[in-house]
């Protein structure tokens, strides 16, 4: 991965947008939709402290000149249709209220990103935003019910799993948040799970195995488990190396044990 995906807050902030035509107008709409202030003059944008700029000149020389000038002022640049000149790229966006899904290809193929986003549009229900808002309102009560962060995360993972009471793909999940919280503490969350790999290819993981790995607080693994599989776990999950069929010795919430391919 050569890029770091981030969500950048620009509400009320100046963002430089240079150029004319459909491409420039699309970037202006994008900035305004996120609450940013569109600035068309580079000098004014620099003086106002802009941190981001979009350059949409059809002429290569003009686009490169503005990119060099703005980058020299410490501003991150996106040059439309010229990935080599970009400090950042703009993903294809899917919105469900506060839920924002961004699909990017690092500027390699905007068409592919769009196609994937359209597939996701049909998959994610309109009520997903309402579920996120309901969970946000319930944050304080959830902390009261599960003071321990690991137990709280395990309970949420179980509730949000496929078929769980708050399954994100179920359009009625938002209406069940209060009822689910009322029963908080009745369960212990997911049990420890063991996955015996069939091969070194992470794509051979079943959907269930991938979900378990993505929910783990601790990934305990044998020496023969490839890094490509370990990367399917959460980035902040702890790891423990197991030798000779040993069992995990750490206790940090939900544990997944990965056994190497036989």
Secondary structure as GFF3:
##gff-version 3
##sequence-region A 1 262
A	DSSP	beta_strand	14	18	.	.	.	ID=ss1
A	DSSP	alpha_helix	22	33	.	.	.	ID=ss2
A	DSSP	beta_strand	37	39	.	.	.	ID=ss3
A	DSSP	alpha_helix	42	47	.	.	.	ID=ss4
A	DSSP	beta_strand	52	55	.	.	.	ID=ss5
A	DSSP	alpha_helix	60	72	.	.	.	ID=ss6
A	DSSP	beta_strand	76	79	.	.	.	ID=ss7
A	DSSP	three_ten_helix	83	85	.	.	.	ID=ss8
A	DSSP	beta_strand	92	96	.	.	.	ID=ss9
A	DSSP	beta_strand	99	103	.	.	.	ID=ss10
A	DSSP	alpha_helix	110	123	.	.	.	ID=ss11
A	DSSP	alpha_helix	128	137	.	.	.	ID=ss12
A	DSSP	alpha_helix	139	145	.	.	.	ID=ss13
A	DSSP	alpha_helix	149	160	.	.	.	ID=ss14
A	DSSP	three_ten_helix	173	176	.	.	.	ID=ss15
A	DSSP	alpha_helix	177	182	.	.	.	ID=ss16
A	DSSP	beta_strand	193	196	.	.	.	ID=ss17
A	DSSP	three_ten_helix	202	204	.	.	.	ID=ss18
A	DSSP	alpha_helix	207	215	.	.	.	ID=ss19
A	DSSP	beta_strand	218	222	.	.	.	ID=ss20
A	DSSP	alpha_helix	227	230	.	.	.	ID=ss21
A	DSSP	beta_strand	238	242	.	.	.	ID=ss22
A	DSSP	beta_strand	255	259	.	.	.	ID=ss23
###
